């Protein structure tokens, strides 16, 4: 049976931590930043853990991550 193909877009956006969790970048930080507060811009630089409800779908998209 052939290997499953990983979803390239998902593969580029996620990383696995040392404890095995998946992390992603925060949302709303690509453009239109001038009207957002400095605090909002600063806090959006942090990475966030992927929610439990999304893990099953992501494991199907990227089985080897």
Secondary structure as UniProt FT lines:
FT   HELIX           8..13
FT   STRAND          15..16
FT   TURN            18..19
FT   STRAND          22..25
FT   TURN            34..35
FT   HELIX           38..43
FT   TURN            44..45
FT   STRAND          47..49
FT   HELIX           52..61
FT   TURN            63..64
//
